[in-house]
Amino acid sequence: MAKAKKVVDDTMEENVDFDVKETEGTVDLTPIKEEYIEKQKKVSNVDILRLRKQESEEEIEGVNPLKNETVIVRYIPNGKFPDPKHVFHGGLAQNGVFSYCVPSLENGTLKNPLTKAEKAWFEQALGLEKNALSVYGYKGKNFWSTANPDGIGSVELKRSDNYFDLSNPTDWLKMRILEMHPDEIAMSYKDIQENPATDYKFVIVHDASEAEIKKNKQYYTKESWKLLGKIEDNRWAMKFVIERIEGRPLSPNTKTDVLSTRCGDLIESNATRFYAVVTDEYFDTKVLMNRCVEEGILSRRNGYYYTKEGEPLCGPNQNSTEDVAAKFLNLPKNQSMLFLLQEQVKNKR
């Protein structure tokens, strides 16, 4: 038996014992070297597979985000064309759709719809490669881009009820995109009630049953008729409600009985929205502000409210939007201004 050094690669060598015939003082190591390299390749491949398996197992750790639940995303009629049979009932054509995609940040990149854990989980669930759901794109494609037909670039919502099965990964991801638009899509009916100034176009109905939905509609319809009874002698209040729901101004000379009829139509077509507007904490102040604008006591430019002298109805570093101005007038230090406006409109009668 002879001893020799066999070269493993360019940087390693190892002492081994082997049987070999010496010929004229030389040793042929070629067969042994090739056998060793092949063995090392097999070991390396096993390690790679083990690491990949470990990496895969790490990626799918965490709670399964899917739920055994179907939700409805329901269109909220805006009061235009209250007749349910009208082709543009509620301000949207029968076959019309709204399309929502992942919004962009100020720097132009897409806002990330998923947490790191969710991203890893869904890549595994959908059989995608790692980072395939990255908002920065992967291998020249972006799953969230509208230009990628193989991803989810946008979600379309129609006037009739839109159903999403949250146990389905694709539907779950679509819902996550919709939830990134809270200014247009209410997460619940409670959101509509608490944010009457927000012009929601859709509402998400969880654990939806027709009986529960019907119960909610009956409740808001009944309560809205009660509220109309309290304001039907106040033409300015009814005018404000109609304008906020329909999104367009009415003539200052619109008669009270016409306003009352219009309010009744709105209750029948969109009681939830009517209820939300009238039960707004600052409803009376907003009605006052808008009447003052029409009477020339206040001014409104680009949706901002100002005094007659041009001072904004807000604090420092604020914009005098309707909500901000109403809160501003109700501050204890501004009570004299609020009372003055109330007195001035009385003198206009």
C-alpha positions in Angstrom: 0.0 0.0 0.0 1.3 3.4 -0.9 0.6 6.8 0.5 0.0 9.8 -1.7 -1.6 13.2 -1.7 -4.6 13.5 -4.0 -5.7 16.9 -5.1 -9.4 17.6 -4.2 -9.6 20.9 -6.0 -7.4 23.8 -6.7 -7.1 24.7 -3.0 -7.4 21.5 -1.1 -5.4 18.3 -0.8 -5.9 15.3 1.5 -3.7 12.3 2.6 -5.4 9.1 1.6 -4.5 5.4 1.8 -5.0 3.4 -1.4 -3.9 0.4 -3.3 -2.1 1.3 -6.4 0.7 0.0 -8.6 3.7 2.2 -8.9 5.1 2.3 -12.4 8.6 3.7 -12.8 8.3 5.8 -9.7 5.0 7.5 -10.6 1.5 7.1 -9.2 -1.6 7.5 -11.3 -4.2 9.4 -9.2 -6.7 10.2 -11.9 -9.3 7.5 -11.1 -9.2 8.3 -7.4 -9.5 12.0 -8.0 -12.5 11.6 -10.2 -14.2 9.2 -7.7 -13.7 11.7 -4.9 -15.0 14.7 -6.8 -18.2 12.8 -7.8 -18.7 11.8 -4.1 -18.3 15.5 -3.0 -20.8 16.5 -5.7 -23.4 14.1 -4.2 -22.8 15.4 -0.7 -23.1 19.0 -2.0 -26.4 18.2 -3.7 -27.8 16.7 -0.6 -26.9 19.8 1.4 -28.5 22.1 -1.1 -31.7 20.1 -1.0 -31.7 20.1 2.8 -31.2 23.9 2.8 -33.9 24.4 0.3 -36.3 22.3 2.3 -35.4 24.2 5.4 -35.9 27.5 3.6 -39.2 26.4 2.3 -40.4 25.3 5.8 -39.3 28.7 7.2 -41.2 30.6 4.6 -44.6 29.0 5.4 -44.3 29.3 9.1 -47.1 31.4 10.7 -50.8 31.5 10.9 -52.8 30.6 7.8 -54.5 33.9 6.8 -57.3 32.3 4.9 -60.7 32.2 6.5 -63.8 30.0 5.9 -65.9 33.0 5.1 -67.5 34.6 2.1 -67.9 38.4 2.1 -70.0 40.7 0.0 -68.7 44.0 -1.4 -71.9 46.0 -2.0 -72.4 49.1 -4.1 -73.8 52.1 -2.2 -76.2 54.1 -4.5 -75.3 57.8 -4.4 -78.9 59.0 -4.6 -78.9 59.8 -8.3 -81.7 58.2 -10.3 -83.4 56.7 -7.2 -85.7 54.5 -9.3 -84.3 51.0 -9.0 -85.4 50.2 -12.5 -83.5 53.1 -14.0 -80.4 52.0 -16.1 -78.2 54.4 -14.1 -79.8 53.7 -10.7 -77.6 55.0 -7.9 -75.2 56.7 -10.3 -73.8 53.6 -11.9 -74.9 51.8 -15.1 -76.1 48.3 -14.9 -73.0 46.9 -16.5 -70.7 49.6 -15.1 -67.7 48.8 -13.0 -65.2 50.4 -10.7 -61.6 49.1 -10.9 -59.2 49.2 -8.0 -55.5 48.4 -8.1 -52.6 48.5 -5.6 -52.0 52.3 -4.9 -48.6 53.9 -5.4 -46.4 55.7 -2.9 -45.1 59.2 -3.5 -41.9 57.8 -4.9 -43.8 55.9 -7.6 -43.3 52.4 -6.2 -46.4 50.3 -5.3 -47.5 50.3 -1.7 -46.9 46.8 -0.2 -50.2 45.0 0.3 -48.7 42.1 2.3 -46.6 41.7 5.4 -43.4 39.6 5.0 -45.1 36.6 6.6 -48.2 36.9 4.3 -46.0 37.3 1.2 -44.0 34.2 2.0 -47.2 32.2 2.8 -49.0 33.1 -0.4 -46.0 32.5 -2.6 -46.0 28.9 -1.2 -49.8 28.6 -1.4 -49.9 29.8 -5.0 -46.8 27.7 -6.0 -44.8 30.8 -6.9 -41.1 31.4 -6.6 -39.7 33.3 -3.7 -40.2 37.1 -4.1 -42.7 36.6 -6.9 -45.1 38.7 -4.9 -42.6 41.5 -4.4 -44.0 45.0 -5.2 -40.6 45.7 -6.9 -41.2 43.0 -9.5 -39.5 39.6 -10.1 -37.8 38.4 -13.2 -39.1 41.3 -15.3 -42.7 40.9 -14.1 -44.7 42.4 -11.3 -47.6 40.3 -9.9 -49.4 43.5 -8.8 -49.0 45.4 -12.1 -52.0 46.0 -14.4 -49.7 45.1 -17.3 -49.2 41.6 -16.0 -52.1 39.3 -17.1 -50.8 36.5 -14.9 -51.0 38.5 -11.7 -53.7 40.5 -9.9 -53.3 44.0 -11.4 -56.8 45.2 -10.6 -60.1 44.2 -9.0 -63.3 45.1 -10.7 -66.5 45.8 -8.7 -69.9 45.9 -10.3 -73.3 47.4 -9.2 -74.7 44.1 -8.2 -73.2 42.3 -5.2 -69.6 41.2 -5.5 -68.7 38.0 -3.6 -65.3 37.0 -2.4 -64.4 33.6 -0.9 -61.7 34.3 1.8 -60.7 30.6 1.8 -59.5 31.1 -1.8 -56.0 32.6 -2.0 -56.8 34.6 -5.1 -60.0 36.1 -3.6 -58.2 36.8 -0.4 -55.5 38.8 -2.2 -58.2 40.7 -4.2 -59.9 41.7 -0.9 -56.6 42.9 0.4 -56.3 45.2 -2.6 -59.8 46.6 -2.0 -59.0 47.2 1.7 -56.2 49.5 0.5 -58.9 52.0 -0.6 -60.6 53.1 2.7 -61.7 56.4 1.2 -64.0 54.7 -1.2 -64.7 51.3 0.3 -66.1 51.1 3.9 -64.9 48.2 5.9 -68.4 47.9 7.5 -71.7 49.8 7.9 -70.3 51.2 11.1 -67.6 53.0 9.1 -70.4 54.7 7.1 -72.1 55.8 10.3 -69.0 57.1 11.9 -67.7 58.9 8.8 -70.7 60.6 7.2 -68.6 63.0 5.2 -66.8 60.2 3.4 -68.2 59.5 0.0 -68.0 55.7 0.1 -68.9 53.8 -3.1 -68.9 50.3 -1.6 -69.2 48.6 1.8 -67.8 45.3 2.8 -70.4 43.0 4.4 -68.8 40.3 6.5 -70.6 37.0 7.4 -73.4 38.2 5.2 -76.8 36.7 5.5 -79.8 38.2 3.7 -81.8 38.2 6.9 -79.2 40.3 8.7 -78.8 42.7 5.7 -82.6 43.1 5.5 -82.7 43.8 9.2 -80.1 46.5 8.9 -81.8 48.1 5.9 -85.1 48.2 7.8 -83.5 49.7 10.9 -81.8 52.5 8.9 -84.9 53.2 6.9 -87.1 53.5 10.0 -84.6 55.7 11.8 -84.0 57.9 8.7 -87.8 58.6 8.5 -87.7 59.7 12.1 -84.8 62.0 11.4 -86.5 63.5 8.4 -89.5 64.3 10.6 -87.1 66.4 12.8 -85.6 68.4 9.9 -88.5 68.6 7.4 -89.3 72.2 8.5 -85.7 73.2 8.0 -85.2 73.6 4.2 -81.5 74.4 4.7 -80.9 71.1 6.5 -82.8 69.1 3.9 -80.9 70.9 1.1 -77.6 70.1 2.8 -78.4 66.4 3.1 -79.4 66.1 -0.6 -76.3 67.9 -1.8 -74.0 65.8 0.3 -75.6 62.5 -0.9 -76.1 63.5 -4.5 -72.8 65.4 -4.8 -74.2 68.4 -6.7 -75.6 71.7 -5.6 -79.3 72.6 -5.6 -80.9 75.9 -6.5 -81.3 78.1 -3.4 -84.9 78.6 -4.4 -85.9 74.9 -4.3 -89.2 74.7 -2.4 -89.5 72.9 0.9 -92.0 70.3 -0.3 -89.7 69.4 -3.2 -86.8 69.0 -0.8 -88.9 66.8 1.5 -89.9 64.5 -1.4 -86.3 64.3 -2.5 -85.2 63.3 1.0 -87.9 60.6 1.1 -86.6 59.2 -2.2 -83.1 59.1 -0.8 -84.2 57.2 2.3 -85.8 54.6 0.2 -82.8 54.2 -2.1 -79.9 54.8 0.4 -81.2 55.0 4.0 -77.7 54.1 5.4 -76.1 57.2 3.8 -79.0 59.5 4.8 -78.7 58.3 8.4 -75.0 58.8 8.4 -75.2 62.4 7.1 -77.9 63.5 9.5 -76.4 61.9 12.6 -73.0 63.5 12.0 -71.8 65.1 15.3 -71.3 68.4 13.5 -74.4 68.3 11.3 -76.1 71.5 12.6 -72.8 73.4 12.3 -72.2 72.2 8.8 -75.8 73.2 7.8 -75.1 76.6 9.3 -71.8 77.0 7.5 -73.3 76.2 4.1 -76.2 78.5 4.7 -73.8 81.3 5.6 -72.0 80.7 2.3 -75.2 81.1 0.3 -76.2 84.2 2.4 -72.8 85.8 1.7 -71.7 85.7 5.4 -68.9 83.1 4.8 -67.1 82.2 1.6 -66.0 78.9 0.2 -63.2 78.4 -2.3 -62.1 75.0 -3.6 -63.9 73.3 -0.7 -62.2 75.5 2.0 -64.2 77.8 4.2 -63.3 81.4 5.1 -64.7 84.4 6.9 -65.9 87.3 5.0 -62.5 88.9 5.6 -60.7 86.0 4.1 -59.5 84.3 7.3 -59.6 80.4 7.1 -61.9 78.7 9.6 -59.1 76.5 11.0 -56.1 76.5 13.3 -52.4 76.9 12.3 -51.1 74.3 9.8 -54.6 73.1 8.9 -56.8 73.3 5.9 -60.3 74.7 6.4 -62.2 71.8 4.9 -65.8 71.3 6.0 -65.0 68.9 8.7 -62.1 71.0 10.1 -64.1 74.2 9.9 -67.0 72.7 11.8 -64.8 71.4 14.6 -63.0 74.8 14.7 -66.3 76.7 15.2 -67.2 74.3 18.1 -64.0 74.9 20.0 -64.7 76.7 23.4 -62.5 79.7 22.3 -64.6 80.2 19.1 -68.1 80.1 20.6 -68.5 83.8 20.1 -67.9 83.4 16.4 -70.4 80.5 16.2 -73.1 82.5 18.0 -72.4 85.5 15.7 -73.0 83.3 12.6 -76.2 82.0 14.1 -77.4 85.5 14.8 -76.5 86.7 11.4 -78.6 84.0 9.6 -81.5 84.8 11.8 -81.4 88.4 10.6 -81.5 87.2 7.0 -84.9 85.7 7.4 
